[in-house]
Amino acid sequence: MPTIRVNGGDLAYDDAGAGPAVVLVHAGLADRRMWDHQFTALSAHHRVVRYDWRGYGGSGDASGEFAHYADLLGLLDALGIERATLVGCSYGGAYAVDVALTAPDRVTSLVLVSSGLSGHEWPAEMGELARARIHAALPPQRLRAYRERTAASVDADDVTAMAEAQLALMVVGPDRERGDLDPRVWERALTMCRLVFQREWSGPAYTEVGLRPPAKGRLHEVRTPALVVNGLADLSYIQDVSGMLADGIAGARRVDLPDTGHLPPLERPEQLTALLADFLAR
């Protein structure tokens, strides 16, 4: 597994194929393995790079002060990629938009899957839902100790409980049952999400710096072609952001995927890959 030094951190990545560059940016619930299908298929006609954010997957720990979008831009520099299509899921989409605003000449096009948006404040109702469906998976004091990194150790059962609660709400979706999801998708997502919480709770403290000014309110500045992919079984609050992106980026195309939660690359791999291939061909 190769790693590369970017902005003082070590990022794990995969690089395959030749042709116009495509960089895959994973979601906060997962790591670069969520792109297995897209990485393999698209590399037949493109140079495809996928990487783990610092603090995720095979990358080095997140510590101190850093910006994920700056790491993405630094990765392009480190790999000698002048221009690329950025494909981001969840907060990975937000970081892709931030790069498009920071260095528009480096971004050929954008694909934003169940995307976040820097500067967007989630409504209070979403916080209440998270507290009821996710945070309640652990006793409050123990969860606080993990978040503050004051726990003497991290219990593997707690990691699993938190990962399962997170995935049940977001990957399965608020209006579906776990049985509605392919068991293979659940297991792959759980493997990655367990590692997210294990590393988050056992790693050093850090501060993530956001784009200033943030992307919300600046989407009219994005001039690159964009494809917005939305899962209709995802949280409505996240679907609202897909609407903001599709409406705010001039000429953006929106595709809604029925019966699909927050991780379409895992749940609808063939369909998403076909959408990407068609978009890239255009």
Buried (B, 14 or more C-beta within 10 A) or exposed (E): EEBBEBBEBBBBBBBBBEEBBBBBBBBBBBBBBBBBBBBBBBBEBBBBBBBBBBBBBBBBBBBEEBBBBBBBBBBBEBBEBEBBBBBBBBBBBBBBBBBBBBBEEBBBBBBBBBBBBBBBEBEEEBEEBBEEBBBEBBEEEEBEBBEEEEBEEBEEEBBBBBBBBBBBBBBBBBEBEEEEBEEEBBEBBBEBBBBBBBBBBBBEEBEBEBBEEBBBEBBEEBEBBBBBBBBBBBBBBBBBBBEBBBEBBEEBBBBEBEEBBBBBBBBBBEBBBEBBBEBBEE
